[in-house]
Structures are given as structure tokens and as C-alpha cells.
């Protein structure tokens, strides 16, 4: 089989060149796409009775992808959101192959025609003012640990930052005289957030 027929070289280019150099996707997105393919390729190989290094592009048929997605939900107990994430990675790989290999355009169309499943939007819970005040009042501010916990809770409440975003804040990103902080969000997006005097 030629390099354009085998899936392996395409996966290598997709993960190491396309996602990193061409698309500059966030590290977590790159890992998510890689993890989807780590599950898909052995699944296809087992169904086709082939070793993973001999799986060809066309072995990954639309029917097998649908079977794989069903297996994710039933055997691995994945949520619909996770199933859709895995499918997004497969769609992206198919688009990449189709763009660089005209003989695979029909295959690309078949894979990309597999629809995402509808999922219900989760209701995002929130704390009302009295509940938030009770939470902020819980740490014992007479102790060093209590003051730290209170400051962290107040910072999260004030900034709306995710826990991971708060953990990544560096001291030089706090502008105490300007009452603001620079927060690095998902996908490497930075934002400047104003801080209350009580947070400062």
C-alpha cells in the first residue's frame, strides 16, 4: 500500500503538523483529538482483522465510525457530549485527508456526513447573594489558611475565573494599583479583569 492509502502517515501529519503548526490548536484540543484516534484506530483494526499499522484510510468507513460511536456510548458509557467530541476529531481528520488527497474526497464526504447527536443543555446552577456571602464567610480569617481560602474564593467570585485559570495567574499579572488582573483563558485567550478593592 502507498503512503496515501495507509491511515498511519495521515494521522502522523494530522497530529504533528496540521493541529500544531497549521491550526495552532490549544494543547488540550490536540490531546482530545489524539485520544479519539487512540480509541478509533484499534477499534477499526479489530473489526477489519488488521494490525493498526496496516489500517487504510478507506477501512475507516462511515458505518464503522457509527459503530465506534455507538460503542463509546454503550460499552464505555461515554456521554453524548464526549461522543460528539470524538466525532469532531474524526471529522477534522477526514477534512484534512480530503484537502490533501483528491482520491479520498468521496470518503471524506461520507465521514463528514455523520451527524452530531443533539444533547440537552445543562442548567448552570448559581449561588444567590446570601449563599455567596455565607461561602465567603466560612473560612476562619484569624488563621493564615483561612485568609488564603477567603482571598481565593473572593478572587474567583470577583473575576469569574475557572479554577485552572486562577491557578495559572502569575504575580506579575496582578496590577494592584490599576485594580485588575490578566487571566489566561481557554485556547490561550487573555483577558483583563477588573478587581474590587476588597479583592485587592
C-alpha positions as CSV (number, residue, x, y, z in Angstrom):
1,X,0.0,0.0,0.0
2,X,1.2,3.5,-0.7
3,X,1.6,6.3,1.9
4,X,-1.6,7.9,0.7
5,X,-3.6,4.7,1.2
6,X,-2.4,3.9,4.7
7,X,-4.0,5.8,7.6
8,X,-0.9,5.9,9.7
9,X,1.0,8.6,7.8
10,X,-2.1,10.7,7.6
11,X,-2.6,10.5,11.3
12,X,1.0,11.5,11.9
13,X,0.8,14.5,9.7
14,X,-2.6,15.5,11.2
15,X,-1.5,15.3,14.8
16,X,2.1,16.6,14.5
17,X,1.9,19.1,11.6
18,X,-1.7,20.2,11.0
19,X,-3.0,20.6,14.6
20,X,0.2,22.1,15.9
21,X,1.8,24.1,13.0
22,X,-1.1,24.9,10.7
23,X,-4.1,25.3,13.2
24,X,-2.1,26.1,16.4
25,X,-4.9,24.5,18.4
26,X,-4.7,24.5,22.2
27,X,-2.8,21.7,23.8
28,X,-5.9,20.2,25.4
29,X,-7.7,20.1,22.0
30,X,-4.6,18.4,20.5
31,X,-4.8,15.8,23.2
32,X,-8.5,15.3,22.8
33,X,-8.1,14.7,19.1
34,X,-5.2,12.3,19.7
35,X,-7.2,10.4,22.4
36,X,-10.1,10.0,19.9
37,X,-7.8,8.4,17.4
38,X,-6.2,6.2,20.0
39,X,-9.6,4.7,20.5
40,X,-10.8,4.7,16.9
41,X,-7.8,3.0,15.2
42,X,-7.6,-0.2,17.3
43,X,-11.4,-0.4,17.0
44,X,-11.2,-0.3,13.2
45,X,-8.2,-2.7,13.2
46,X,-10.1,-5.2,15.3
47,X,-13.2,-5.0,13.1
48,X,-11.2,-5.3,9.9
49,X,-8.8,-8.1,11.4
50,X,-5.8,-5.9,10.7
51,X,-2.9,-4.6,12.7
52,X,-3.1,-0.8,13.4
53,X,-0.2,-0.1,11.1
54,X,-2.0,-1.7,8.2
55,X,-5.3,0.1,8.5
56,X,-6.0,2.0,5.4
57,X,-8.0,5.3,5.0
58,X,-11.0,3.6,3.4
59,X,-11.1,0.9,6.2
60,X,-12.4,3.7,8.3
61,X,-15.9,3.6,6.7
62,X,-18.8,5.7,7.8
63,X,-20.6,2.5,9.0
64,X,-17.6,1.6,11.2
65,X,-17.4,5.1,12.6
66,X,-21.1,4.9,13.5
67,X,-20.4,1.6,15.2
68,X,-17.5,3.1,17.0
69,X,-19.6,6.0,18.3
70,X,-22.3,3.6,19.5
71,X,-19.6,1.5,21.2
72,X,-18.4,4.6,23.0
73,X,-21.9,5.3,24.4
74,X,-22.8,1.7,25.3
75,X,-19.5,-0.1,26.2
76,X,-17.5,2.9,27.6
77,X,-20.6,4.7,29.0
78,X,-19.5,8.0,27.4
79,X,-21.9,10.9,27.4
80,X,-23.3,12.4,24.2
81,X,-21.0,15.4,24.6
82,X,-18.0,13.1,24.7
83,X,-19.3,11.1,21.7
84,X,-19.6,14.4,19.8
85,X,-16.1,15.4,20.8
86,X,-14.7,12.2,19.4
87,X,-16.7,12.7,16.2
88,X,-15.4,16.2,15.8
89,X,-11.9,14.8,15.8
90,X,-12.8,12.2,13.2
91,X,-14.5,14.9,11.1
92,X,-11.3,17.1,11.3
93,X,-9.1,14.2,10.3
94,X,-11.4,13.4,7.3
95,X,-11.4,17.1,6.2
96,X,-7.6,17.1,6.5
97,X,-7.2,14.0,4.4
98,X,-9.8,15.2,1.8
99,X,-8.0,18.5,1.4
100,X,-4.6,16.9,0.7
101,X,-5.7,13.8,-1.2
102,X,-8.3,14.2,-4.0
103,X,-8.8,10.5,-4.3
104,X,-10.3,10.5,-0.8
105,X,-12.8,13.3,-1.3
106,X,-15.7,10.9,-1.6
107,X,-14.6,9.1,1.6
108,X,-14.2,12.5,3.4
109,X,-17.8,13.4,2.4
110,X,-19.2,10.1,3.8
111,X,-17.4,10.5,7.1
112,X,-18.3,14.2,7.5
113,X,-22.0,13.4,6.8
114,X,-22.2,11.6,10.1
115,X,-24.2,13.9,12.3
116,X,-23.6,15.1,15.8
117,X,-26.2,13.9,18.3
118,X,-28.4,16.5,19.9
119,X,-27.7,17.0,23.6
120,X,-29.7,18.8,26.2
121,X,-28.1,21.9,27.7
122,X,-27.3,21.5,31.3
123,X,-28.8,24.2,33.6
124,X,-25.9,26.0,35.1
125,X,-26.5,26.4,38.9
126,X,-25.5,29.5,40.7
127,X,-25.4,30.8,44.3
128,X,-27.6,33.8,45.3
129,X,-26.1,36.7,47.2
130,X,-26.9,35.3,50.7
131,X,-25.3,31.9,49.7
132,X,-22.2,33.5,48.3
133,X,-21.9,35.7,51.4
134,X,-22.1,32.5,53.6
135,X,-19.5,30.8,51.5
136,X,-17.1,33.8,51.7
137,X,-17.7,34.0,55.5
138,X,-16.9,30.3,56.1
139,X,-13.1,30.5,56.2
140,X,-11.6,31.4,59.6
141,X,-9.8,34.7,58.7
142,X,-7.9,34.6,62.0
143,X,-5.6,31.9,60.6
144,X,-3.2,32.1,57.6
145,X,-5.1,29.2,55.8
146,X,-8.4,30.9,56.4
147,X,-7.2,34.2,55.0
148,X,-5.8,32.4,51.9
149,X,-9.1,30.5,51.4
150,X,-11.1,33.7,51.7
151,X,-8.9,35.5,49.3
152,X,-9.1,32.7,46.7
153,X,-12.9,32.5,47.0
154,X,-13.2,36.2,46.7
155,X,-10.9,36.3,43.7
156,X,-12.9,33.5,41.9
157,X,-16.2,35.3,42.7
158,X,-14.9,38.7,41.6
159,X,-13.1,37.6,38.4
160,X,-15.4,34.7,37.3
161,X,-12.2,32.8,36.5
162,X,-12.2,29.0,36.3
163,X,-10.1,27.2,38.9
164,X,-7.4,26.3,36.3
165,X,-7.3,29.9,35.1
166,X,-6.8,31.2,38.7
167,X,-4.1,28.6,39.3
168,X,-2.2,29.9,36.3
169,X,-2.2,33.6,37.4
170,X,1.4,34.9,38.0
171,X,2.2,37.6,40.5
172,X,3.3,40.0,37.7
173,X,-0.1,39.7,36.1
174,X,-1.7,41.3,39.1
175,X,-2.0,45.1,38.7
176,X,-2.8,46.2,42.3
177,X,-2.6,49.9,41.5
178,X,-4.8,49.5,38.5
179,X,-7.2,47.1,40.3
180,X,-7.0,44.4,37.6
181,X,-5.6,41.1,36.7
182,X,-4.6,39.4,33.4
183,X,-6.2,36.0,33.1
184,X,-5.2,33.3,30.5
185,X,-8.4,31.6,29.4
186,X,-9.1,28.5,27.3
187,X,-7.4,28.4,23.9
188,X,-4.7,30.8,25.1
189,X,-7.0,33.8,25.1
190,X,-6.0,36.5,27.5
191,X,-8.4,38.9,29.2
192,X,-8.0,41.7,31.7
193,X,-10.4,41.6,34.6
194,X,-11.2,44.4,37.0
195,X,-10.8,43.7,40.7
196,X,-12.8,45.1,43.6
197,X,-10.9,46.9,46.4
198,X,-11.9,44.1,48.8
199,X,-10.3,41.6,46.5
200,X,-7.1,43.6,46.3
